[in-house]
Amino acid sequence: MEKRKSPAVTRRFVFNDAGLASLKEKLMEPMINRVKVVTVILCESILGAITASKVVTQAVNLRRKGNPPFPSNSFGNYVIHAIATIGL
């Protein structure tokens, strides 16, 4: 498999509470969290427009995920990138 260099595209989406509630309703999953709602919508959109291989990444803040949780004022990067490769 040949690696091609392509420009990375970064977008920021901001959803209000009413918009997220509407998306949850469309998914018919009342207990789904907001990150999963937005991820599902983005992945569906990407799959609908796919013409070649794509990679989707999402940064996950690990500060609250540790056991015990890291202090909110801790120094350093406590982030992991969740990666999904589509269309390979």
Distance bins in CASP14 RR format, pairs under 12 A and 6 or more apart:
PFRMAT RR
TARGET T0000
AUTHOR 0000-0000-0000
RMODE 2
METHOD distances of the structure
MODEL  1
1 53 0 0 0 0 1 0 0 0 0 0 0
1 85 0 0 0 0 0 1 0 0 0 0 0
1 87 0 0 0 0 0 1 0 0 0 0 0
1 88 1 0 0 1 0 0 0 0 0 0 0
2 53 0 0 0 0 0 1 0 0 0 0 0
3 53 0 0 0 0 0 1 0 0 0 0 0
3 55 0 0 0 0 0 1 0 0 0 0 0
4 52 0 0 0 0 1 0 0 0 0 0 0
4 53 0 0 0 0 1 0 0 0 0 0 0
4 55 0 0 0 0 0 1 0 0 0 0 0
6 52 0 0 0 0 1 0 0 0 0 0 0
6 53 0 0 0 0 0 1 0 0 0 0 0
6 54 0 0 0 0 0 1 0 0 0 0 0
6 55 0 0 0 0 1 0 0 0 0 0 0
8 54 0 0 0 0 0 1 0 0 0 0 0
8 55 0 0 0 0 1 0 0 0 0 0 0
8 56 0 0 0 0 0 1 0 0 0 0 0
8 57 0 0 0 0 1 0 0 0 0 0 0
9 46 0 0 0 0 0 1 0 0 0 0 0
9 54 0 0 0 0 0 1 0 0 0 0 0
9 55 0 0 0 0 0 1 0 0 0 0 0
9 56 0 0 0 0 0 1 0 0 0 0 0
9 57 0 0 0 0 0 1 0 0 0 0 0
10 56 0 0 0 0 0 1 0 0 0 0 0
10 57 0 0 0 0 1 0 0 0 0 0 0
10 58 0 0 0 0 0 1 0 0 0 0 0
10 59 0 0 0 0 0 1 0 0 0 0 0
11 38 0 0 0 0 0 1 0 0 0 0 0
11 42 0 0 0 0 1 0 0 0 0 0 0
11 45 0 0 0 0 0 1 0 0 0 0 0
11 46 0 0 0 0 0 1 0 0 0 0 0
11 56 0 0 0 0 0 1 0 0 0 0 0
11 57 0 0 0 0 0 1 0 0 0 0 0
11 58 0 0 0 0 0 1 0 0 0 0 0
12 38 0 0 0 0 0 1 0 0 0 0 0
12 59 0 0 0 0 0 1 0 0 0 0 0
13 19 0 0 0 0 0 1 0 0 0 0 0
13 20 0 0 0 0 0 1 0 0 0 0 0
13 23 0 0 0 0 0 1 0 0 0 0 0
13 34 0 0 0 0 0 1 0 0 0 0 0
13 35 0 0 0 0 0 1 0 0 0 0 0
13 37 0 0 0 0 0 1 0 0 0 0 0
13 38 1 0 0 1 0 0 0 0 0 0 0
13 39 0 0 0 0 0 1 0 0 0 0 0
13 41 0 0 0 0 1 0 0 0 0 0 0
13 42 1 0 0 1 0 0 0 0 0 0 0
13 45 0 0 0 0 0 1 0 0 0 0 0
13 58 0 0 0 0 0 1 0 0 0 0 0
14 20 0 0 0 0 0 1 0 0 0 0 0
14 34 0 0 0 0 0 1 0 0 0 0 0
14 38 0 0 0 0 0 1 0 0 0 0 0
15 21 0 0 0 0 1 0 0 0 0 0 0
15 22 0 0 0 0 1 0 0 0 0 0 0
15 23 1 0 0 1 0 0 0 0 0 0 0
15 24 0 0 0 0 0 1 0 0 0 0 0
15 34 1 0 0 1 0 0 0 0 0 0 0
15 35 0 0 0 0 0 1 0 0 0 0 0
15 37 0 0 0 0 1 0 0 0 0 0 0
15 38 1 0 0 1 0 0 0 0 0 0 0
15 41 0 0 0 0 1 0 0 0 0 0 0
15 42 0 0 0 0 0 1 0 0 0 0 0
16 22 0 0 0 0 1 0 0 0 0 0 0
16 23 0 0 0 0 0 1 0 0 0 0 0
16 34 0 0 0 0 0 1 0 0 0 0 0
17 23 0 0 0 0 0 1 0 0 0 0 0
17 24 0 0 0 0 0 1 0 0 0 0 0
17 34 0 0 0 0 1 0 0 0 0 0 0
17 37 0 0 0 0 0 1 0 0 0 0 0
18 24 0 0 0 0 0 1 0 0 0 0 0
18 25 0 0 0 0 0 1 0 0 0 0 0
19 25 0 0 0 0 1 0 0 0 0 0 0
19 26 0 0 0 0 0 1 0 0 0 0 0
19 34 0 0 0 0 1 0 0 0 0 0 0
19 37 0 0 0 0 1 0 0 0 0 0 0
19 38 0 0 0 0 0 1 0 0 0 0 0
19 41 0 0 0 0 0 1 0 0 0 0 0
20 26 0 0 0 0 0 1 0 0 0 0 0
20 27 0 0 0 0 0 1 0 0 0 0 0
20 30 0 0 0 0 0 1 0 0 0 0 0
20 32 0 0 0 0 1 0 0 0 0 0 0
20 33 0 0 0 0 1 0 0 0 0 0 0
20 34 1 0 1 0 0 0 0 0 0 0 0
20 35 0 0 0 0 0 1 0 0 0 0 0
20 36 0 0 0 0 0 1 0 0 0 0 0
20 37 1 0 0 1 0 0 0 0 0 0 0
20 38 1 0 0 1 0 0 0 0 0 0 0
20 40 0 0 0 0 0 1 0 0 0 0 0
20 41 0 0 0 0 0 1 0 0 0 0 0
21 27 0 0 0 0 0 1 0 0 0 0 0
21 29 0 0 0 0 0 1 0 0 0 0 0
21 30 0 0 0 0 1 0 0 0 0 0 0
21 32 0 0 0 0 0 1 0 0 0 0 0
21 34 0 0 0 0 1 0 0 0 0 0 0
21 37 0 0 0 0 1 0 0 0 0 0 0
22 34 0 0 0 0 0 1 0 0 0 0 0
22 37 0 0 0 0 1 0 0 0 0 0 0
22 41 0 0 0 0 0 1 0 0 0 0 0
23 29 0 0 0 0 1 0 0 0 0 0 0
23 30 0 0 0 0 0 1 0 0 0 0 0
23 32 0 0 0 0 1 0 0 0 0 0 0
23 33 0 0 0 0 0 1 0 0 0 0 0
23 34 0 0 0 0 1 0 0 0 0 0 0
23 35 0 0 0 0 0 1 0 0 0 0 0
23 36 0 0 0 0 0 1 0 0 0 0 0
23 37 1 0 1 0 0 0 0 0 0 0 0
23 38 1 0 0 1 0 0 0 0 0 0 0
23 39 0 0 0 0 0 1 0 0 0 0 0
23 40 0 0 0 0 1 0 0 0 0 0 0
23 41 1 0 0 1 0 0 0 0 0 0 0
23 42 0 0 0 0 0 1 0 0 0 0 0
23 44 0 0 0 0 0 1 0 0 0 0 0
24 30 1 0 0 1 0 0 0 0 0 0 0
24 31 0 0 0 0 1 0 0 0 0 0 0
24 32 1 0 0 1 0 0 0 0 0 0 0
24 33 0 0 0 0 1 0 0 0 0 0 0
24 34 0 0 0 0 1 0 0 0 0 0 0
24 35 0 0 0 0 0 1 0 0 0 0 0
24 36 0 0 0 0 1 0 0 0 0 0 0
24 37 1 0 1 0 0 0 0 0 0 0 0
24 38 0 0 0 0 0 1 0 0 0 0 0
24 40 0 0 0 0 0 1 0 0 0 0 0
24 41 0 0 0 0 0 1 0 0 0 0 0
25 32 0 0 0 0 0 1 0 0 0 0 0
25 37 0 0 0 0 0 1 0 0 0 0 0
26 32 0 0 0 0 0 1 0 0 0 0 0
26 37 0 0 0 0 1 0 0 0 0 0 0
26 40 0 0 0 0 1 0 0 0 0 0 0
26 41 0 0 0 0 1 0 0 0 0 0 0
26 44 0 0 0 0 0 1 0 0 0 0 0
27 33 0 0 0 0 0 1 0 0 0 0 0
27 34 0 0 0 0 0 1 0 0 0 0 0
27 36 0 0 0 0 1 0 0 0 0 0 0
27 37 1 0 0 1 0 0 0 0 0 0 0
27 38 0 0 0 0 0 1 0 0 0 0 0
27 39 0 0 0 0 0 1 0 0 0 0 0
27 40 1 0 0 1 0 0 0 0 0 0 0
27 41 0 0 0 0 1 0 0 0 0 0 0
27 44 0 0 0 0 1 0 0 0 0 0 0
28 37 0 0 0 0 0 1 0 0 0 0 0
28 40 0 0 0 0 0 1 0 0 0 0 0
29 36 0 0 0 0 1 0 0 0 0 0 0
29 37 1 0 0 1 0 0 0 0 0 0 0
29 40 0 0 0 0 1 0 0 0 0 0 0
30 37 0 0 0 0 0 1 0 0 0 0 0
31 37 0 0 0 0 0 1 0 0 0 0 0
32 38 0 0 0 0 0 1 0 0 0 0 0
32 39 0 0 0 0 1 0 0 0 0 0 0
32 40 1 0 0 1 0 0 0 0 0 0 0
32 41 0 0 0 0 0 1 0 0 0 0 0
33 39 0 0 0 0 1 0 0 0 0 0 0
33 40 0 0 0 0 0 1 0 0 0 0 0
34 40 0 0 0 0 0 1 0 0 0 0 0
34 41 0 0 0 0 0 1 0 0 0 0 0
35 41 0 0 0 0 0 1 0 0 0 0 0
35 42 0 0 0 0 0 1 0 0 0 0 0
35 58 1 0 0 1 0 0 0 0 0 0 0
35 59 0 0 0 0 0 1 0 0 0 0 0
35 60 0 0 0 0 1 0 0 0 0 0 0
35 61 0 0 0 0 0 1 0 0 0 0 0
35 82 0 0 0 0 1 0 0 0 0 0 0
36 42 0 0 0 0 0 1 0 0 0 0 0
36 43 0 0 0 0 0 1 0 0 0 0 0
36 58 0 0 0 0 0 1 0 0 0 0 0
36 82 0 0 0 0 0 1 0 0 0 0 0
37 43 0 0 0 0 0 1 0 0 0 0 0
37 44 0 0 0 0 0 1 0 0 0 0 0
38 44 0 0 0 0 0 1 0 0 0 0 0
38 45 0 0 0 0 0 1 0 0 0 0 0
38 56 0 0 0 0 0 1 0 0 0 0 0
38 58 0 0 0 0 1 0 0 0 0 0 0
39 45 0 0 0 0 0 1 0 0 0 0 0
39 46 0 0 0 0 0 1 0 0 0 0 0
39 56 0 0 0 0 1 0 0 0 0 0 0
39 57 0 0 0 0 0 1 0 0 0 0 0
39 58 1 0 0 1 0 0 0 0 0 0 0
39 60 0 0 0 0 0 1 0 0 0 0 0
39 82 0 0 0 0 1 0 0 0 0 0 0
39 84 0 0 0 0 1 0 0 0 0 0 0
40 46 0 0 0 0 0 1 0 0 0 0 0
40 47 0 0 0 0 0 1 0 0 0 0 0
40 56 0 0 0 0 0 1 0 0 0 0 0
40 58 0 0 0 0 0 1 0 0 0 0 0
40 84 0 0 0 0 0 1 0 0 0 0 0
41 47 0 0 0 0 0 1 0 0 0 0 0
41 48 0 0 0 0 0 1 0 0 0 0 0
42 48 0 0 0 0 0 1 0 0 0 0 0
42 49 0 0 0 0 0 1 0 0 0 0 0
42 54 0 0 0 0 0 1 0 0 0 0 0
42 56 1 0 0 1 0 0 0 0 0 0 0
42 57 0 0 0 0 0 1 0 0 0 0 0
42 58 0 0 0 0 1 0 0 0 0 0 0
42 84 0 0 0 0 0 1 0 0 0 0 0
42 86 0 0 0 0 0 1 0 0 0 0 0
43 49 0 0 0 0 0 1 0 0 0 0 0
43 50 0 0 0 0 0 1 0 0 0 0 0
43 54 0 0 0 0 1 0 0 0 0 0 0
43 56 1 0 0 1 0 0 0 0 0 0 0
43 58 0 0 0 0 0 1 0 0 0 0 0
43 82 0 0 0 0 0 1 0 0 0 0 0
43 84 1 0 0 1 0 0 0 0 0 0 0
43 85 0 0 0 0 0 1 0 0 0 0 0
43 86 1 0 0 1 0 0 0 0 0 0 0
43 87 0 0 0 0 0 1 0 0 0 0 0
44 50 0 0 0 0 0 1 0 0 0 0 0
44 56 0 0 0 0 0 1 0 0 0 0 0
44 86 0 0 0 0 0 1 0 0 0 0 0
45 54 0 0 0 0 0 1 0 0 0 0 0
45 56 0 0 0 0 0 1 0 0 0 0 0
45 86 0 0 0 0 0 1 0 0 0 0 0
46 52 0 0 0 0 0 1 0 0 0 0 0
46 53 0 0 0 0 0 1 0 0 0 0 0
46 54 1 0 1 0 0 0 0 0 0 0 0
46 55 0 0 0 0 0 1 0 0 0 0 0
46 56 1 0 0 1 0 0 0 0 0 0 0
46 57 0 0 0 0 0 1 0 0 0 0 0
46 84 0 0 0 0 1 0 0 0 0 0 0
46 85 0 0 0 0 0 1 0 0 0 0 0
46 86 1 0 0 1 0 0 0 0 0 0 0
46 87 0 0 0 0 0 1 0 0 0 0 0
47 54 0 0 0 0 1 0 0 0 0 0 0
47 56 0 0 0 0 0 1 0 0 0 0 0
47 84 0 0 0 0 0 1 0 0 0 0 0
47 86 1 0 0 1 0 0 0 0 0 0 0
47 87 0 0 0 0 1 0 0 0 0 0 0
48 54 0 0 0 0 0 1 0 0 0 0 0
48 86 0 0 0 0 0 1 0 0 0 0 0
48 87 0 0 0 0 0 1 0 0 0 0 0
49 86 0 0 0 0 0 1 0 0 0 0 0
50 56 0 0 0 0 0 1 0 0 0 0 0
50 85 0 0 0 0 0 1 0 0 0 0 0
50 86 1 0 0 1 0 0 0 0 0 0 0
50 87 1 0 0 1 0 0 0 0 0 0 0
50 88 0 0 0 0 0 1 0 0 0 0 0
51 86 0 0 0 0 0 1 0 0 0 0 0
51 87 0 0 0 0 1 0 0 0 0 0 0
52 85 0 0 0 0 0 1 0 0 0 0 0
52 86 0 0 0 0 1 0 0 0 0 0 0
52 87 1 0 0 1 0 0 0 0 0 0 0
52 88 0 0 0 0 1 0 0 0 0 0 0
53 84 0 0 0 0 0 1 0 0 0 0 0
53 85 1 0 0 1 0 0 0 0 0 0 0
53 86 1 0 0 1 0 0 0 0 0 0 0
53 87 1 0 1 0 0 0 0 0 0 0 0
53 88 1 0 1 0 0 0 0 0 0 0 0
54 83 0 0 0 0 0 1 0 0 0 0 0
54 84 0 0 0 0 1 0 0 0 0 0 0
54 85 1 0 0 1 0 0 0 0 0 0 0
54 86 1 0 1 0 0 0 0 0 0 0 0
54 87 1 0 0 1 0 0 0 0 0 0 0
54 88 0 0 0 0 1 0 0 0 0 0 0
55 81 0 0 0 0 0 1 0 0 0 0 0
55 82 0 0 0 0 0 1 0 0 0 0 0
55 83 1 0 0 1 0 0 0 0 0 0 0
55 84 1 0 0 1 0 0 0 0 0 0 0
55 85 1 0 1 0 0 0 0 0 0 0 0
55 86 1 0 0 1 0 0 0 0 0 0 0
55 87 0 0 0 0 1 0 0 0 0 0 0
55 88 0 0 0 0 1 0 0 0 0 0 0
56 81 0 0 0 0 0 1 0 0 0 0 0
56 82 0 0 0 0 1 0 0 0 0 0 0
56 83 1 0 0 1 0 0 0 0 0 0 0
56 84 1 0 1 0 0 0 0 0 0 0 0
56 85 0 0 0 0 1 0 0 0 0 0 0
56 86 1 0 0 1 0 0 0 0 0 0 0
56 87 0 0 0 0 0 1 0 0 0 0 0
57 79 0 0 0 0 0 1 0 0 0 0 0
57 80 0 0 0 0 0 1 0 0 0 0 0
57 81 1 0 1 0 0 0 0 0 0 0 0
57 82 1 0 0 1 0 0 0 0 0 0 0
57 83 1 0 1 0 0 0 0 0 0 0 0
57 84 1 0 0 1 0 0 0 0 0 0 0
57 85 0 0 0 0 1 0 0 0 0 0 0
57 86 0 0 0 0 0 1 0 0 0 0 0
58 79 0 0 0 0 0 1 0 0 0 0 0
58 80 0 0 0 0 1 0 0 0 0 0 0
58 81 1 0 0 1 0 0 0 0 0 0 0
58 82 1 0 1 0 0 0 0 0 0 0 0
58 83 0 0 0 0 1 0 0 0 0 0 0
58 84 0 0 0 0 1 0 0 0 0 0 0
59 77 0 0 0 0 1 0 0 0 0 0 0
59 78 0 0 0 0 0 1 0 0 0 0 0
59 79 1 0 1 0 0 0 0 0 0 0 0
59 80 1 0 0 1 0 0 0 0 0 0 0
59 81 1 0 1 0 0 0 0 0 0 0 0
59 82 1 0 0 1 0 0 0 0 0 0 0
59 83 0 0 0 0 0 1 0 0 0 0 0
60 66 0 0 0 0 0 1 0 0 0 0 0
60 77 0 0 0 0 0 1 0 0 0 0 0
60 78 0 0 0 0 1 0 0 0 0 0 0
60 79 1 0 0 1 0 0 0 0 0 0 0
60 80 1 0 1 0 0 0 0 0 0 0 0
60 81 1 0 0 1 0 0 0 0 0 0 0
60 82 1 0 1 0 0 0 0 0 0 0 0
60 83 0 0 0 0 0 1 0 0 0 0 0
61 69 0 0 0 0 0 1 0 0 0 0 0
61 70 0 0 0 0 1 0 0 0 0 0 0
61 72 0 0 0 0 0 1 0 0 0 0 0
61 74 0 0 0 0 0 1 0 0 0 0 0
61 76 0 0 0 0 0 1 0 0 0 0 0
61 77 0 0 0 0 1 0 0 0 0 0 0
61 78 1 0 0 1 0 0 0 0 0 0 0
61 79 1 0 0 1 0 0 0 0 0 0 0
61 80 0 0 0 0 1 0 0 0 0 0 0
61 81 0 0 0 0 0 1 0 0 0 0 0
61 82 0 0 0 0 0 1 0 0 0 0 0
62 69 0 0 0 0 1 0 0 0 0 0 0
62 70 1 0 0 1 0 0 0 0 0 0 0
62 74 0 0 0 0 0 1 0 0 0 0 0
62 76 0 0 0 0 0 1 0 0 0 0 0
62 77 0 0 0 0 1 0 0 0 0 0 0
62 78 1 0 1 0 0 0 0 0 0 0 0
62 79 1 0 0 1 0 0 0 0 0 0 0
62 80 1 0 1 0 0 0 0 0 0 0 0
62 81 0 0 0 0 0 1 0 0 0 0 0
62 82 0 0 0 0 0 1 0 0 0 0 0
63 69 1 0 0 1 0 0 0 0 0 0 0
63 70 1 0 1 0 0 0 0 0 0 0 0
63 71 1 0 0 1 0 0 0 0 0 0 0
63 72 1 0 0 1 0 0 0 0 0 0 0
63 73 0 0 0 0 1 0 0 0 0 0 0
63 74 1 0 0 1 0 0 0 0 0 0 0
63 75 0 0 0 0 0 1 0 0 0 0 0
63 76 0 0 0 0 1 0 0 0 0 0 0
63 77 0 0 0 0 0 1 0 0 0 0 0
63 78 1 0 1 0 0 0 0 0 0 0 0
63 79 0 0 0 0 1 0 0 0 0 0 0
63 80 0 0 0 0 0 1 0 0 0 0 0
64 70 1 0 0 1 0 0 0 0 0 0 0
64 71 0 0 0 0 0 1 0 0 0 0 0
64 72 0 0 0 0 1 0 0 0 0 0 0
64 74 0 0 0 0 0 1 0 0 0 0 0
64 78 0 0 0 0 1 0 0 0 0 0 0
64 79 0 0 0 0 0 1 0 0 0 0 0
65 78 0 0 0 0 1 0 0 0 0 0 0
65 79 0 0 0 0 0 1 0 0 0 0 0
65 80 0 0 0 0 1 0 0 0 0 0 0
65 82 0 0 0 0 0 1 0 0 0 0 0
66 74 0 0 0 0 0 1 0 0 0 0 0
66 78 0 0 0 0 1 0 0 0 0 0 0
66 80 0 0 0 0 0 1 0 0 0 0 0
68 74 0 0 0 0 0 1 0 0 0 0 0
69 78 0 0 0 0 1 0 0 0 0 0 0
70 76 0 0 0 0 1 0 0 0 0 0 0
70 77 0 0 0 0 0 1 0 0 0 0 0
70 78 1 0 1 0 0 0 0 0 0 0 0
70 79 0 0 0 0 0 1 0 0 0 0 0
71 78 0 0 0 0 0 1 0 0 0 0 0
72 78 0 0 0 0 0 1 0 0 0 0 0
END
